[in-house]
């Protein structure tokens, strides 16, 4: 599978990494524990089996719209089937439009059964993962908000990339020139 993701500006990236460090120091699940050089704070927009030429063409137009200002919205938890702790992003009209364009690109040239329903517009919950584990309820009942630094108020999504889950390689997706 190939993901389609957005990276954060340097200041927001540093804030997320600080949150990762604090969770790890407290013995909680943290993305800091993933030592892969490809691990960085990101917003996942969609995933698909491959980035075909038609998909790439549309994603180049999305990349041309960057950077995109966004706002963090608060701390959220998911239980599906893993426990996830994340900072949510406000889904304003600009982010919703960008996400819709990415979704339409991957839907246009991917078998429907290969697409995650969690990425569908209307179901997608934009967030930056801070910690994840297979232990159900790992973050429940904890004083997690007190551990974390404040999230940055001004954030820009700067770079479109794709991660290949089979090869472990990253690819930057750029605007057409």
N, C-alpha and C positions, 0 to 999 in steps of 0.2 A: 504494500500500500504506500501511497504518497500523500503526505499531509500538505496542506496549504496553510501557512502561518504568517503572522506579523510579529516583528521584533519591536521592542520598546527603545525609546531614546536612552542615552547613557545614564542620565540621572534616575529615571524610573527603573532601568535595569539594575542599577546599584541598590536602590531601595528594596527591590524584590530579593536580590541576593542577600541583603542584610536580614530580611525576614526569614529567608531560608536558613541562614546561619543561626539565628536566634531559636528557631524551632529545633534544629539539630542539637544545639547546646542544651536545650531543655529535655532532650531525649525523645522528642516527638518526631513522627514521620516528616521528612523534609526533602524537597527536591535537591538540596545541597548534597545529599547522599549519593546522587547519581553522578558519578565521576566522568562520564563520557564527555569528550571535548565538544560534542554537539549539543550538550545540555545548556540551554540558556532560557531566560524568561521569555515567554512568547504567548500569543493569542492564536489558538487553533480556529481556523475558519471552516475547514472542510477536509475530507480525505477522499481519495479515489484510487483505483487500481494502478493507473498510470497517467502521466501528464502527456496527453496526445497533442498533436499540432494544433487542433482547434481549441483545446483547453488552454494551451500556452498562449495562443493569440489573444484570447480574452483576458488572461491573467496579466499580460503585458500592459493592457489598458488600465487594469486595477493598479498596477505598480506605478503608473504615471500619476495617479491621484495622491500619492504619498509625498510628504508626511501628512498624517491625519491627526488632528488634536482630539483627545478623548479625556474622559474623567473617570477616576476610580469612584465606585459607588458604595463600597463597604466590604465587609468580611462575609463570606458565605461558605456553607458546607453542603456537599452532595453525598448521598449514599446510593451508589448505582454501579455496579455491585461493589466497587471499592469506596473507601472513605476518602473524600477529597476536601481539602481546605484551600480556599482561594480568595483573592481579591476580585470582586466583580467590577465590570466596567459598565458605565451608563450606556444604554443602547439608544443613542440619539439618532436622528434621521440620517446623518452622514455615515455613521458606522453601520446602521441597518442597510443603507444603500450599498455600501462597499461589500458587506457580507452577502447580500442578495446577488450581486454581480458575480462573486466567487462561486456561490452555490449554483447559479445558472450555468456558469462555465463548466463545472464538473458534471452537472446533470446532463449537459448537452452531448457528452461523449463518453458516458460511463454506464455500465449495466446498473439499473436501479437497485437491484438487490445487494450491490456492493457498497452502497452509500449509507453512512450512519444517520439514523433518524434524529440523533441529537444535534446534528448540524443543520437541519432544515430550518429555514426562516420560520419564525413563530415558535419554534422549540429551542432554538439555540440560545444559550446563556453565556454571553461573553465574559470570560474570566481568565485570570493569570494564576495558575496553580502554584500554591506554596508548599503543599505536602500531600502525599497520596500513599495509601496503604491498602492491603487486602483485609486488614482488621476492621470489621464493622464497628462503627461508633468510636473510632480512635480519637477523634477530636471532641466528642461530646463530653460535657461536664468539666471541661478543662478551662483554665483561665487564659486561654489563648490570646484574646485581644490585648491583655496586659503585657504579653511577651513581645508583641510585634511593634516595629516602628510605625509611625504614622505613614499612611500611603501618600505619595506625592499628589498634589492637587493638579498640577499641570503636566500632562503626559502627551507624548506624540508617538504614534505608531509609524515607524520609519522605513522598514524594509520588509519586502515580501520574500518568503523563502519556502522551500519544500524539503521535507525529510523523507528519505526512502527507508521504510522500516525493514526491508529485506537486506539492503547493503549497508545501512547505517550512515549513508552519506547525505550531506546537505547540498542544496543548490539554491543560489540566490536567483530570484525571478525579477527581471528588470524590465523597464519600459522599453518599447521599441524606439529605435533611433533612426 
